[in-house]
């Protein structure tokens, strides 16, 4: 359980620090990046699909 929370925090920090060029290089659209950043700022739950997780793990 704690391991999952740690992974979620790492992913959230990675997304928060991402710039537009990084997102495009990874394969995420600008809008998807902005939506994820907004959810993180608002403290909402982030639900990532398999494709998005694969893209983020390749980064």
Backbone as ProteinMPNN parsed JSONL, in Angstrom:
{"seq_chain_A": "XXXXXXXXXXXXXXXXXXXXXXXXXXXXXXXXXXXXXXXXXXXXXXXXXXXXXXXXXXX", "coords_chain_A": {"N_chain_A": [[0.825, -1.193, 0.0], [1.891, 1.28, 0.864], [3.914, 1.431, -0.937], [2.578, 1.809, -3.345], [1.523, 4.355, -2.935], [3.858, 5.813, -2.866], [4.746, 5.51, -5.493], [2.697, 6.814, -6.861], [3.106, 9.419, -5.942], [5.593, 9.966, -7.063], [4.986, 9.855, -9.791], [3.153, 11.959, -9.934], [4.81, 14.146, -9.254], [6.573, 14.035, -11.42], [4.855, 14.632, -13.563], [4.017, 17.196, -12.792], [6.381, 18.655, -13.098], [6.828, 18.51, -15.773], [7.358, 19.851, -19.023], [5.945, 21.356, -21.999], [7.352, 20.525, -24.322], [8.554, 18.178, -23.411], [6.313, 16.579, -22.948], [5.253, 16.27, -25.532], [7.374, 14.971, -26.741], [7.338, 12.553, -25.346], [4.901, 11.586, -26.149], [2.464, 12.429, -25.333], [-0.405, 14.518, -25.564], [-0.621, 18.129, -25.579], [-2.912, 19.068, -24.331], [-3.698, 16.876, -22.792], [-1.586, 16.767, -20.986], [-1.954, 19.248, -19.684], [-4.47, 18.796, -18.515], [-3.882, 16.714, -16.724], [-2.045, 18.033, -15.038], [-3.716, 19.967, -13.95], [-5.52, 18.39, -12.485], [-3.774, 17.367, -10.58], [-3.021, 19.706, -9.22], [-5.476, 20.41, -8.107], [-5.81, 18.35, -6.397], [-7.154, 16.052, -7.048], [-8.024, 12.636, -7.885], [-5.857, 10.809, -9.958], [-6.348, 9.074, -12.855], [-4.84, 6.896, -14.847], [-4.571, 5.543, -18.073], [-3.532, 2.425, -19.614], [-1.961, 2.933, -21.925], [-1.029, 5.534, -21.47], [0.438, 5.172, -19.134], [2.455, 3.501, -20.115], [3.722, 5.28, -21.857], [4.687, 7.189, -20.051], [6.429, 5.653, -18.538], [8.398, 5.104, -20.335], [9.701, 7.461, -20.492]], "CA_chain_A": [[0.0, 0.0, 0.0], [2.772, 2.44, 0.931], [4.675, 1.443, -2.188], [1.689, 2.415, -4.343], [1.448, 5.795, -2.669], [5.143, 6.384, -3.256], [4.76, 5.543, -6.955], [1.773, 7.872, -7.271], [3.747, 10.707, -5.674], [6.661, 10.146, -8.054], [4.324, 10.162, -11.064], [2.587, 13.307, -9.816], [5.922, 15.096, -9.333], [7.067, 14.001, -12.793], [3.889, 15.356, -14.403], [4.062, 18.611, -12.41], [7.605, 19.272, -13.595], [6.91, 18.308, -17.217], [7.065, 20.98, -19.892], [5.235, 20.971, -23.216], [8.236, 19.781, -25.219], [8.71, 16.829, -22.856], [5.066, 15.842, -23.159], [5.153, 15.933, -26.948], [8.424, 13.977, -26.992], [6.871, 11.293, -24.771], [3.751, 11.131, -26.918], [1.237, 12.967, -24.748], [-0.819, 15.787, -26.156], [-0.524, 19.252, -24.657], [-4.143, 19.144, -23.548], [-3.67, 15.81, -21.794], [-0.65, 17.198, -19.967], [-2.585, 20.31, -18.901], [-5.541, 18.19, -17.706], [-3.246, 15.994, -15.621], [-1.489, 19.022, -14.124], [-4.831, 20.603, -13.251], [-6.015, 17.439, -11.487], [-2.792, 17.291, -9.498], [-3.128, 20.945, -8.442], [-6.733, 20.382, -7.368], [-5.777, 17.238, -5.449], [-8.065, 14.992, -7.475], [-7.432, 11.342, -8.203], [-5.396, 10.686, -11.334], [-6.574, 7.752, -13.418], [-4.073, 6.789, -16.082], [-4.806, 4.332, -18.844], [-2.318, 1.658, -19.883], [-1.145, 3.623, -22.922], [-0.385, 6.69, -20.833], [1.449, 4.648, -18.211], [3.575, 3.052, -20.938], [4.421, 6.469, -22.343], [5.385, 7.817, -18.937], [7.534, 4.803, -18.084], [9.456, 5.205, -21.342], [10.373, 8.767, -20.356]], "C_chain_A": [[0.874, 1.265, 0.0], [3.577, 2.57, -0.343], [3.866, 2.107, -3.3], [1.617, 3.925, -4.182], [2.737, 6.483, -3.092], [5.226, 6.518, -4.768], [3.864, 6.662, -7.458], [2.384, 9.256, -7.043], [4.833, 10.998, -6.696], [6.06, 10.532, -9.396], [3.763, 11.577, -11.035], [3.687, 14.367, -9.917], [6.471, 15.183, -10.752], [6.16, 14.816, -13.712], [3.92, 16.845, -14.084], [5.252, 19.329, -13.019], [7.755, 19.179, -15.109], [6.6, 19.607, -17.964], [6.463, 20.452, -21.186], [6.101, 20.136, -24.151], [8.443, 18.35, -24.738], [7.474, 15.986, -23.131], [4.945, 15.391, -24.607], [6.176, 14.856, -27.304], [8.007, 12.592, -26.485], [5.724, 10.715, -25.586], [2.422, 11.549, -26.321], [0.878, 14.261, -25.464], [-0.684, 16.887, -25.105], [-1.752, 19.311, -23.754], [-4.169, 18.072, -22.46], [-2.732, 16.188, -20.648], [-1.284, 18.265, -19.08], [-3.696, 19.76, -18.01], [-4.954, 17.465, -16.498], [-2.677, 16.963, -14.589], [-2.593, 19.683, -13.298], [-5.379, 19.681, -12.163], [-5.067, 17.341, -10.3], [-2.9, 18.525, -8.607], [-4.372, 20.948, -7.577], [-6.786, 19.25, -6.351], [-6.72, 16.104, -5.801], [-7.294, 13.721, -7.81], [-7.057, 11.302, -9.684], [-5.6, 9.252, -11.788], [-5.872, 7.714, -14.772], [-4.383, 5.467, -16.776], [-3.472, 3.664, -19.151], [-1.389, 2.359, -20.869], [-0.372, 4.773, -22.304], [0.706, 6.226, -19.883], [2.672, 4.17, -18.983], [4.398, 4.233, -21.423], [5.243, 7.121, -21.241], [6.563, 6.965, -18.457], [8.677, 4.815, -19.075], [10.268, 6.483, -21.172], [11.552, 8.724, -19.437]], "O_chain_A": [[0.63, 2.198, -0.765], [3.889, 3.677, -0.782], [4.406, 2.873, -4.098], [1.645, 4.674, -5.159], [2.715, 7.598, -3.613], [5.719, 7.525, -5.275], [4.233, 7.383, -8.385], [2.201, 10.16, -7.858], [4.982, 12.135, -7.145], [6.562, 11.434, -10.067], [3.888, 12.313, -12.014], [3.509, 15.378, -10.596], [6.797, 16.268, -11.233], [6.638, 15.594, -14.538], [3.857, 17.673, -14.992], [5.142, 20.49, -13.414], [8.712, 19.715, -15.668], [5.701, 20.359, -17.586], [6.47, 19.247, -21.438], [5.632, 19.146, -24.712], [8.501, 17.419, -25.541], [7.58, 14.818, -23.504], [4.572, 14.248, -24.873], [5.883, 13.941, -28.074], [8.294, 11.58, -27.125], [5.589, 9.496, -25.702], [1.369, 11.079, -26.751], [1.753, 15.002, -25.912], [-0.64, 16.617, -23.905], [-1.64, 19.572, -22.557], [-4.609, 18.329, -21.339], [-3.046, 15.957, -19.48], [-1.166, 18.2, -17.856], [-3.852, 20.204, -16.872], [-5.465, 17.587, -15.385], [-2.815, 16.734, -13.388], [-2.428, 19.927, -12.103], [-5.669, 20.128, -11.053], [-5.503, 17.244, -9.153], [-2.874, 18.412, -7.382], [-4.342, 21.429, -6.444], [-7.704, 19.193, -5.533], [-7.051, 15.282, -4.946], [-6.077, 13.739, -7.991], [-7.835, 11.707, -10.547], [-5.081, 8.321, -11.172], [-6.261, 8.407, -15.712], [-4.447, 4.414, -16.141], [-2.412, 4.263, -18.971], [-0.173, 2.379, -20.676], [0.812, 4.958, -22.588], [1.782, 6.822, -19.832], [3.803, 4.405, -18.557], [5.628, 4.191, -21.402], [6.371, 7.555, -21.476], [7.58, 7.503, -18.018], [9.82, 4.56, -18.696], [11.396, 6.574, -21.655], [12.21, 9.743, -19.229]]}, "name": "protein", "num_of_chains": 1, "seq": "XXXXXXXXXXXXXXXXXXXXXXXXXXXXXXXXXXXXXXXXXXXXXXXXXXXXXXXXXXX"}
